[in-house]
């Protein structure tokens, strides 16, 4: 699973609103999360979005804000547990895509087989949050059966990855 985008503020600033109604023009865009952490930590009014691993690594400089799930259950703090159990609404899965015509090439098959066997462990090694074990089981079955295509084309809002993978 990809690192959860974590809204964060400088630790010197009280948390106010966690919902941004629209994108702003006065922001710093960067692929380098260290730049974002530095910017958020250096401005008591700053707000930034970046991976959970960067928040955890820099939690002494910035603080994470809770995010409303929009389901009447209140706000949820970003953590490995809330990302894995699906209650943190800004988490997103990270997929690999295999071209159907390449799936039987020995080197492609070997890579994907390795990936499927080791993704949970490797996720933790790089600061990502692993999927629940059942998701790996279902994803491996999908790969083994060579079932192509997206699961999201007919997905209902709020369906979990496990629910989508469980569909025939």
CNS distance restraints for C-alpha pairs under 8 A (distance, minus, plus):
assign (resid   1 and name CA) (resid  92 and name CA) 6.80 0.50 0.50
assign (resid   1 and name CA) (resid  93 and name CA) 4.58 0.50 0.50
assign (resid   1 and name CA) (resid  94 and name CA) 5.02 0.50 0.50
assign (resid   1 and name CA) (resid  95 and name CA) 7.84 0.50 0.50
assign (resid   1 and name CA) (resid 123 and name CA) 7.00 0.50 0.50
assign (resid   1 and name CA) (resid 128 and name CA) 6.03 0.50 0.50
assign (resid   1 and name CA) (resid 129 and name CA) 5.41 0.50 0.50
assign (resid   1 and name CA) (resid 130 and name CA) 5.36 0.50 0.50
assign (resid   1 and name CA) (resid 131 and name CA) 5.87 0.50 0.50
assign (resid   2 and name CA) (resid  51 and name CA) 8.00 0.50 0.50
assign (resid   2 and name CA) (resid  91 and name CA) 7.32 0.50 0.50
assign (resid   2 and name CA) (resid  92 and name CA) 5.96 0.50 0.50
assign (resid   2 and name CA) (resid  93 and name CA) 5.34 0.50 0.50
assign (resid   2 and name CA) (resid  94 and name CA) 4.93 0.50 0.50
assign (resid   2 and name CA) (resid 128 and name CA) 5.54 0.50 0.50
assign (resid   2 and name CA) (resid 129 and name CA) 6.71 0.50 0.50
assign (resid   3 and name CA) (resid  50 and name CA) 8.00 0.50 0.50
assign (resid   3 and name CA) (resid  51 and name CA) 4.64 0.50 0.50
assign (resid   3 and name CA) (resid  52 and name CA) 5.36 0.50 0.50
assign (resid   3 and name CA) (resid  53 and name CA) 6.57 0.50 0.50
assign (resid   3 and name CA) (resid  91 and name CA) 6.93 0.50 0.50
assign (resid   3 and name CA) (resid  92 and name CA) 7.44 0.50 0.50
assign (resid   3 and name CA) (resid 127 and name CA) 7.15 0.50 0.50
assign (resid   3 and name CA) (resid 128 and name CA) 4.87 0.50 0.50
assign (resid   3 and name CA) (resid 129 and name CA) 6.41 0.50 0.50
assign (resid   4 and name CA) (resid  50 and name CA) 7.33 0.50 0.50
assign (resid   4 and name CA) (resid  51 and name CA) 5.07 0.50 0.50
assign (resid   4 and name CA) (resid  52 and name CA) 5.09 0.50 0.50
assign (resid   4 and name CA) (resid  78 and name CA) 7.52 0.50 0.50
assign (resid   4 and name CA) (resid  83 and name CA) 6.89 0.50 0.50
assign (resid   4 and name CA) (resid  90 and name CA) 6.09 0.50 0.50
assign (resid   4 and name CA) (resid  91 and name CA) 4.16 0.50 0.50
assign (resid   4 and name CA) (resid  92 and name CA) 6.34 0.50 0.50
assign (resid   4 and name CA) (resid 128 and name CA) 7.99 0.50 0.50
assign (resid   5 and name CA) (resid  49 and name CA) 5.43 0.50 0.50
assign (resid   5 and name CA) (resid  50 and name CA) 4.59 0.50 0.50
assign (resid   5 and name CA) (resid  51 and name CA) 4.61 0.50 0.50
assign (resid   5 and name CA) (resid  52 and name CA) 6.14 0.50 0.50
assign (resid   5 and name CA) (resid  90 and name CA) 5.85 0.50 0.50
assign (resid   5 and name CA) (resid  91 and name CA) 6.21 0.50 0.50
assign (resid   6 and name CA) (resid  48 and name CA) 7.67 0.50 0.50
assign (resid   6 and name CA) (resid  49 and name CA) 5.16 0.50 0.50
assign (resid   6 and name CA) (resid  50 and name CA) 5.30 0.50 0.50
assign (resid   6 and name CA) (resid  51 and name CA) 5.84 0.50 0.50
assign (resid   6 and name CA) (resid  52 and name CA) 5.64 0.50 0.50
assign (resid   6 and name CA) (resid  55 and name CA) 7.03 0.50 0.50
assign (resid   6 and name CA) (resid  64 and name CA) 6.42 0.50 0.50
assign (resid   6 and name CA) (resid  65 and name CA) 7.47 0.50 0.50
assign (resid   6 and name CA) (resid  78 and name CA) 6.50 0.50 0.50
assign (resid   6 and name CA) (resid  90 and name CA) 7.37 0.50 0.50
assign (resid   7 and name CA) (resid  18 and name CA) 7.47 0.50 0.50
assign (resid   7 and name CA) (resid  47 and name CA) 6.62 0.50 0.50
assign (resid   7 and name CA) (resid  48 and name CA) 5.48 0.50 0.50
assign (resid   7 and name CA) (resid  49 and name CA) 4.63 0.50 0.50
assign (resid   7 and name CA) (resid  50 and name CA) 6.99 0.50 0.50
assign (resid   7 and name CA) (resid  64 and name CA) 5.77 0.50 0.50
assign (resid   7 and name CA) (resid  65 and name CA) 5.60 0.50 0.50
assign (resid   7 and name CA) (resid  66 and name CA) 7.84 0.50 0.50
assign (resid   8 and name CA) (resid  40 and name CA) 7.44 0.50 0.50
assign (resid   8 and name CA) (resid  47 and name CA) 5.68 0.50 0.50
assign (resid   8 and name CA) (resid  48 and name CA) 5.46 0.50 0.50
assign (resid   8 and name CA) (resid  49 and name CA) 6.54 0.50 0.50
assign (resid   8 and name CA) (resid  55 and name CA) 7.61 0.50 0.50
assign (resid   8 and name CA) (resid  62 and name CA) 6.24 0.50 0.50
assign (resid   8 and name CA) (resid  63 and name CA) 5.28 0.50 0.50
assign (resid   8 and name CA) (resid  64 and name CA) 4.22 0.50 0.50
assign (resid   8 and name CA) (resid  65 and name CA) 5.53 0.50 0.50
assign (resid   9 and name CA) (resid  13 and name CA) 6.71 0.50 0.50
assign (resid   9 and name CA) (resid  15 and name CA) 7.15 0.50 0.50
assign (resid   9 and name CA) (resid  40 and name CA) 5.99 0.50 0.50
assign (resid   9 and name CA) (resid  41 and name CA) 7.10 0.50 0.50
assign (resid   9 and name CA) (resid  44 and name CA) 7.10 0.50 0.50
assign (resid   9 and name CA) (resid  45 and name CA) 7.21 0.50 0.50
assign (resid   9 and name CA) (resid  46 and name CA) 5.84 0.50 0.50
assign (resid   9 and name CA) (resid  47 and name CA) 5.06 0.50 0.50
assign (resid   9 and name CA) (resid  48 and name CA) 6.82 0.50 0.50
assign (resid   9 and name CA) (resid  62 and name CA) 5.47 0.50 0.50
assign (resid   9 and name CA) (resid  63 and name CA) 5.38 0.50 0.50
assign (resid   9 and name CA) (resid  64 and name CA) 6.47 0.50 0.50
assign (resid   9 and name CA) (resid  65 and name CA) 7.23 0.50 0.50
assign (resid  10 and name CA) (resid  40 and name CA) 5.53 0.50 0.50
assign (resid  10 and name CA) (resid  41 and name CA) 4.56 0.50 0.50
assign (resid  10 and name CA) (resid  42 and name CA) 7.02 0.50 0.50
assign (resid  10 and name CA) (resid  43 and name CA) 6.49 0.50 0.50
assign (resid  10 and name CA) (resid  44 and name CA) 5.18 0.50 0.50
assign (resid  10 and name CA) (resid  45 and name CA) 7.26 0.50 0.50
assign (resid  10 and name CA) (resid  46 and name CA) 6.65 0.50 0.50
assign (resid  10 and name CA) (resid  47 and name CA) 7.73 0.50 0.50
assign (resid  10 and name CA) (resid  61 and name CA) 6.45 0.50 0.50
assign (resid  10 and name CA) (resid  62 and name CA) 4.38 0.50 0.50
assign (resid  10 and name CA) (resid  63 and name CA) 6.14 0.50 0.50
assign (resid  11 and name CA) (resid  41 and name CA) 7.16 0.50 0.50
assign (resid  11 and name CA) (resid  44 and name CA) 7.53 0.50 0.50
assign (resid  11 and name CA) (resid  60 and name CA) 7.50 0.50 0.50
assign (resid  11 and name CA) (resid  61 and name CA) 5.81 0.50 0.50
assign (resid  11 and name CA) (resid  62 and name CA) 4.55 0.50 0.50
assign (resid  11 and name CA) (resid  63 and name CA) 5.29 0.50 0.50
assign (resid  12 and name CA) (resid  44 and name CA) 5.85 0.50 0.50
assign (resid  13 and name CA) (resid  44 and name CA) 4.94 0.50 0.50
assign (resid  13 and name CA) (resid  45 and name CA) 6.61 0.50 0.50
assign (resid  15 and name CA) (resid  65 and name CA) 6.80 0.50 0.50
assign (resid  18 and name CA) (resid  65 and name CA) 6.59 0.50 0.50
assign (resid  18 and name CA) (resid  66 and name CA) 7.01 0.50 0.50
assign (resid  18 and name CA) (resid  67 and name CA) 6.14 0.50 0.50
assign (resid  18 and name CA) (resid  68 and name CA) 7.87 0.50 0.50
assign (resid  19 and name CA) (resid  67 and name CA) 7.61 0.50 0.50
assign (resid  28 and name CA) (resid  36 and name CA) 7.61 0.50 0.50
assign (resid  30 and name CA) (resid  35 and name CA) 6.92 0.50 0.50
assign (resid  30 and name CA) (resid  36 and name CA) 6.95 0.50 0.50
assign (resid  32 and name CA) (resid  36 and name CA) 6.93 0.50 0.50
assign (resid  33 and name CA) (resid  37 and name CA) 6.16 0.50 0.50
assign (resid  33 and name CA) (resid  50 and name CA) 6.46 0.50 0.50
assign (resid  33 and name CA) (resid  51 and name CA) 7.89 0.50 0.50
assign (resid  33 and name CA) (resid  54 and name CA) 7.12 0.50 0.50
assign (resid  34 and name CA) (resid  38 and name CA) 6.12 0.50 0.50
assign (resid  34 and name CA) (resid  54 and name CA) 7.85 0.50 0.50
assign (resid  35 and name CA) (resid  39 and name CA) 6.15 0.50 0.50
assign (resid  36 and name CA) (resid  40 and name CA) 6.07 0.50 0.50
assign (resid  36 and name CA) (resid  48 and name CA) 6.60 0.50 0.50
assign (resid  36 and name CA) (resid  50 and name CA) 7.71 0.50 0.50
assign (resid  37 and name CA) (resid  41 and name CA) 5.93 0.50 0.50
assign (resid  37 and name CA) (resid  48 and name CA) 7.63 0.50 0.50
assign (resid  37 and name CA) (resid  54 and name CA) 7.74 0.50 0.50
assign (resid  37 and name CA) (resid  58 and name CA) 7.45 0.50 0.50
assign (resid  37 and name CA) (resid  62 and name CA) 7.62 0.50 0.50
assign (resid  38 and name CA) (resid  42 and name CA) 5.97 0.50 0.50
assign (resid  39 and name CA) (resid  43 and name CA) 6.47 0.50 0.50
assign (resid  39 and name CA) (resid  46 and name CA) 7.27 0.50 0.50
assign (resid  40 and name CA) (resid  44 and name CA) 7.36 0.50 0.50
assign (resid  40 and name CA) (resid  45 and name CA) 7.92 0.50 0.50
assign (resid  40 and name CA) (resid  46 and name CA) 4.94 0.50 0.50
assign (resid  40 and name CA) (resid  47 and name CA) 6.02 0.50 0.50
assign (resid  40 and name CA) (resid  48 and name CA) 6.18 0.50 0.50
assign (resid  40 and name CA) (resid  62 and name CA) 7.12 0.50 0.50
assign (resid  41 and name CA) (resid  46 and name CA) 7.65 0.50 0.50
assign (resid  41 and name CA) (resid  61 and name CA) 5.68 0.50 0.50
assign (resid  41 and name CA) (resid  62 and name CA) 5.68 0.50 0.50
assign (resid  42 and name CA) (resid  46 and name CA) 7.93 0.50 0.50
assign (resid  50 and name CA) (resid  54 and name CA) 6.89 0.50 0.50
assign (resid  50 and name CA) (resid  55 and name CA) 7.46 0.50 0.50
assign (resid  51 and name CA) (resid  55 and name CA) 6.66 0.50 0.50
assign (resid  52 and name CA) (resid  56 and name CA) 6.19 0.50 0.50
assign (resid  52 and name CA) (resid  78 and name CA) 7.18 0.50 0.50
assign (resid  52 and name CA) (resid  79 and name CA) 7.26 0.50 0.50
assign (resid  52 and name CA) (resid 127 and name CA) 7.80 0.50 0.50
assign (resid  52 and name CA) (resid 128 and name CA) 7.72 0.50 0.50
assign (resid  53 and name CA) (resid  57 and name CA) 6.07 0.50 0.50
assign (resid  53 and name CA) (resid 127 and name CA) 5.10 0.50 0.50
assign (resid  53 and name CA) (resid 128 and name CA) 6.80 0.50 0.50
assign (resid  54 and name CA) (resid  58 and name CA) 6.03 0.50 0.50
assign (resid  55 and name CA) (resid  59 and name CA) 5.46 0.50 0.50
assign (resid  55 and name CA) (resid  62 and name CA) 7.28 0.50 0.50
assign (resid  55 and name CA) (resid  63 and name CA) 7.57 0.50 0.50
assign (resid  55 and name CA) (resid  64 and name CA) 7.12 0.50 0.50
assign (resid  58 and name CA) (resid  62 and name CA) 6.42 0.50 0.50
assign (resid  59 and name CA) (resid  63 and name CA) 5.93 0.50 0.50
assign (resid  59 and name CA) (resid  64 and name CA) 7.89 0.50 0.50
assign (resid  64 and name CA) (resid  77 and name CA) 7.27 0.50 0.50
assign (resid  64 and name CA) (resid  78 and name CA) 7.10 0.50 0.50
assign (resid  65 and name CA) (resid  77 and name CA) 6.55 0.50 0.50
assign (resid  65 and name CA) (resid  78 and name CA) 7.75 0.50 0.50
assign (resid  66 and name CA) (resid  75 and name CA) 5.33 0.50 0.50
assign (resid  66 and name CA) (resid  76 and name CA) 4.95 0.50 0.50
assign (resid  66 and name CA) (resid  77 and name CA) 4.35 0.50 0.50
assign (resid  66 and name CA) (resid  78 and name CA) 6.80 0.50 0.50
assign (resid  67 and name CA) (resid  75 and name CA) 4.89 0.50 0.50
assign (resid  67 and name CA) (resid  76 and name CA) 5.26 0.50 0.50
assign (resid  67 and name CA) (resid  77 and name CA) 6.54 0.50 0.50
assign (resid  67 and name CA) (resid  88 and name CA) 7.42 0.50 0.50
assign (resid  67 and name CA) (resid  89 and name CA) 7.21 0.50 0.50
assign (resid  68 and name CA) (resid  73 and name CA) 7.82 0.50 0.50
assign (resid  68 and name CA) (resid  74 and name CA) 5.66 0.50 0.50
assign (resid  68 and name CA) (resid  75 and name CA) 4.03 0.50 0.50
assign (resid  68 and name CA) (resid  76 and name CA) 6.24 0.50 0.50
assign (resid  68 and name CA) (resid  89 and name CA) 7.70 0.50 0.50
assign (resid  69 and name CA) (resid  73 and name CA) 6.78 0.50 0.50
assign (resid  69 and name CA) (resid  74 and name CA) 6.60 0.50 0.50
assign (resid  69 and name CA) (resid  75 and name CA) 6.15 0.50 0.50
assign (resid  69 and name CA) (resid  76 and name CA) 6.94 0.50 0.50
assign (resid  69 and name CA) (resid  87 and name CA) 7.35 0.50 0.50
assign (resid  69 and name CA) (resid  88 and name CA) 7.09 0.50 0.50
assign (resid  69 and name CA) (resid  89 and name CA) 5.69 0.50 0.50
assign (resid  70 and name CA) (resid  74 and name CA) 7.62 0.50 0.50
assign (resid  76 and name CA) (resid  82 and name CA) 7.59 0.50 0.50
assign (resid  76 and name CA) (resid  87 and name CA) 7.11 0.50 0.50
assign (resid  76 and name CA) (resid  88 and name CA) 5.95 0.50 0.50
assign (resid  77 and name CA) (resid  82 and name CA) 7.33 0.50 0.50
assign (resid  77 and name CA) (resid  88 and name CA) 7.01 0.50 0.50
assign (resid  78 and name CA) (resid  82 and name CA) 6.18 0.50 0.50
assign (resid  78 and name CA) (resid  83 and name CA) 6.83 0.50 0.50
assign (resid  78 and name CA) (resid  88 and name CA) 6.10 0.50 0.50
assign (resid  79 and name CA) (resid  83 and name CA) 6.12 0.50 0.50
assign (resid  79 and name CA) (resid  88 and name CA) 7.97 0.50 0.50
assign (resid  80 and name CA) (resid  84 and name CA) 6.02 0.50 0.50
assign (resid  80 and name CA) (resid 129 and name CA) 5.82 0.50 0.50
assign (resid  81 and name CA) (resid  85 and name CA) 6.04 0.50 0.50
assign (resid  82 and name CA) (resid  86 and name CA) 5.97 0.50 0.50
assign (resid  82 and name CA) (resid  87 and name CA) 5.17 0.50 0.50
assign (resid  82 and name CA) (resid  88 and name CA) 5.13 0.50 0.50
assign (resid  83 and name CA) (resid  87 and name CA) 6.37 0.50 0.50
assign (resid  83 and name CA) (resid  88 and name CA) 5.23 0.50 0.50
assign (resid  83 and name CA) (resid  91 and name CA) 5.93 0.50 0.50
assign (resid  83 and name CA) (resid 129 and name CA) 6.90 0.50 0.50
assign (resid  84 and name CA) (resid 129 and name CA) 6.44 0.50 0.50
assign (resid  84 and name CA) (resid 130 and name CA) 6.55 0.50 0.50
assign (resid  84 and name CA) (resid 131 and name CA) 5.74 0.50 0.50
assign (resid  84 and name CA) (resid 132 and name CA) 6.19 0.50 0.50
assign (resid  85 and name CA) (resid 132 and name CA) 7.33 0.50 0.50
assign (resid  86 and name CA) (resid  91 and name CA) 7.71 0.50 0.50
assign (resid  86 and name CA) (resid 160 and name CA) 7.32 0.50 0.50
assign (resid  98 and name CA) (resid 102 and name CA) 6.90 0.50 0.50
assign (resid  98 and name CA) (resid 103 and name CA) 6.32 0.50 0.50
assign (resid  99 and name CA) (resid 103 and name CA) 6.36 0.50 0.50
assign (resid 100 and name CA) (resid 146 and name CA) 7.76 0.50 0.50
assign (resid 100 and name CA) (resid 148 and name CA) 6.89 0.50 0.50
assign (resid 102 and name CA) (resid 108 and name CA) 6.72 0.50 0.50
assign (resid 103 and name CA) (resid 108 and name CA) 6.05 0.50 0.50
assign (resid 103 and name CA) (resid 109 and name CA) 5.83 0.50 0.50
assign (resid 103 and name CA) (resid 146 and name CA) 7.80 0.50 0.50
assign (resid 104 and name CA) (resid 108 and name CA) 6.95 0.50 0.50
assign (resid 104 and name CA) (resid 109 and name CA) 5.87 0.50 0.50
assign (resid 105 and name CA) (resid 109 and name CA) 5.99 0.50 0.50
assign (resid 106 and name CA) (resid 110 and name CA) 5.94 0.50 0.50
assign (resid 107 and name CA) (resid 111 and name CA) 6.16 0.50 0.50
assign (resid 108 and name CA) (resid 112 and name CA) 6.18 0.50 0.50
assign (resid 109 and name CA) (resid 113 and name CA) 5.94 0.50 0.50
assign (resid 110 and name CA) (resid 114 and name CA) 6.10 0.50 0.50
assign (resid 111 and name CA) (resid 115 and name CA) 6.06 0.50 0.50
assign (resid 112 and name CA) (resid 116 and name CA) 6.02 0.50 0.50
assign (resid 113 and name CA) (resid 117 and name CA) 6.24 0.50 0.50
assign (resid 114 and name CA) (resid 118 and name CA) 6.07 0.50 0.50
assign (resid 115 and name CA) (resid 119 and name CA) 5.31 0.50 0.50
assign (resid 116 and name CA) (resid 136 and name CA) 7.12 0.50 0.50
assign (resid 116 and name CA) (resid 139 and name CA) 7.89 0.50 0.50
assign (resid 116 and name CA) (resid 140 and name CA) 6.19 0.50 0.50
assign (resid 118 and name CA) (resid 122 and name CA) 6.00 0.50 0.50
assign (resid 119 and name CA) (resid 123 and name CA) 5.76 0.50 0.50
assign (resid 119 and name CA) (resid 130 and name CA) 7.60 0.50 0.50
assign (resid 120 and name CA) (resid 124 and name CA) 6.69 0.50 0.50
assign (resid 120 and name CA) (resid 130 and name CA) 5.01 0.50 0.50
assign (resid 120 and name CA) (resid 131 and name CA) 6.91 0.50 0.50
assign (resid 120 and name CA) (resid 136 and name CA) 7.98 0.50 0.50
assign (resid 121 and name CA) (resid 125 and name CA) 6.51 0.50 0.50
assign (resid 121 and name CA) (resid 130 and name CA) 7.65 0.50 0.50
assign (resid 122 and name CA) (resid 126 and name CA) 6.60 0.50 0.50
assign (resid 123 and name CA) (resid 127 and name CA) 6.37 0.50 0.50
assign (resid 123 and name CA) (resid 128 and name CA) 4.80 0.50 0.50
assign (resid 123 and name CA) (resid 129 and name CA) 6.09 0.50 0.50
assign (resid 123 and name CA) (resid 130 and name CA) 5.69 0.50 0.50
assign (resid 124 and name CA) (resid 128 and name CA) 5.34 0.50 0.50
assign (resid 124 and name CA) (resid 129 and name CA) 6.08 0.50 0.50
assign (resid 124 and name CA) (resid 130 and name CA) 6.58 0.50 0.50
assign (resid 131 and name CA) (resid 135 and name CA) 6.11 0.50 0.50
assign (resid 131 and name CA) (resid 136 and name CA) 6.93 0.50 0.50
assign (resid 132 and name CA) (resid 136 and name CA) 7.11 0.50 0.50
assign (resid 133 and name CA) (resid 137 and name CA) 6.48 0.50 0.50
assign (resid 134 and name CA) (resid 138 and name CA) 6.22 0.50 0.50
assign (resid 134 and name CA) (resid 162 and name CA) 7.11 0.50 0.50
assign (resid 135 and name CA) (resid 139 and name CA) 5.93 0.50 0.50
assign (resid 135 and name CA) (resid 161 and name CA) 7.07 0.50 0.50
assign (resid 135 and name CA) (resid 162 and name CA) 5.37 0.50 0.50
assign (resid 135 and name CA) (resid 165 and name CA) 7.38 0.50 0.50
assign (resid 136 and name CA) (resid 140 and name CA) 5.90 0.50 0.50
assign (resid 137 and name CA) (resid 141 and name CA) 6.29 0.50 0.50
assign (resid 138 and name CA) (resid 142 and name CA) 6.24 0.50 0.50
assign (resid 138 and name CA) (resid 162 and name CA) 7.46 0.50 0.50
assign (resid 138 and name CA) (resid 165 and name CA) 5.96 0.50 0.50
assign (resid 138 and name CA) (resid 166 and name CA) 6.84 0.50 0.50
assign (resid 139 and name CA) (resid 143 and name CA) 6.23 0.50 0.50
assign (resid 139 and name CA) (resid 165 and name CA) 6.75 0.50 0.50
assign (resid 140 and name CA) (resid 144 and name CA) 6.00 0.50 0.50
assign (resid 141 and name CA) (resid 145 and name CA) 6.10 0.50 0.50
assign (resid 142 and name CA) (resid 146 and name CA) 6.08 0.50 0.50
assign (resid 142 and name CA) (resid 147 and name CA) 5.51 0.50 0.50
assign (resid 142 and name CA) (resid 165 and name CA) 7.78 0.50 0.50
assign (resid 143 and name CA) (resid 147 and name CA) 6.46 0.50 0.50
assign (resid 151 and name CA) (resid 155 and name CA) 6.70 0.50 0.50
assign (resid 151 and name CA) (resid 164 and name CA) 6.08 0.50 0.50
assign (resid 151 and name CA) (resid 165 and name CA) 7.20 0.50 0.50
assign (resid 152 and name CA) (resid 164 and name CA) 7.65 0.50 0.50
assign (resid 155 and name CA) (resid 159 and name CA) 6.61 0.50 0.50
assign (resid 155 and name CA) (resid 164 and name CA) 7.09 0.50 0.50
assign (resid 159 and name CA) (resid 163 and name CA) 6.14 0.50 0.50
assign (resid 159 and name CA) (resid 164 and name CA) 6.73 0.50 0.50
assign (resid 160 and name CA) (resid 164 and name CA) 6.32 0.50 0.50
assign (resid 161 and name CA) (resid 165 and name CA) 6.04 0.50 0.50
assign (resid 162 and name CA) (resid 166 and name CA) 6.05 0.50 0.50
assign (resid 163 and name CA) (resid 167 and name CA) 6.71 0.50 0.50
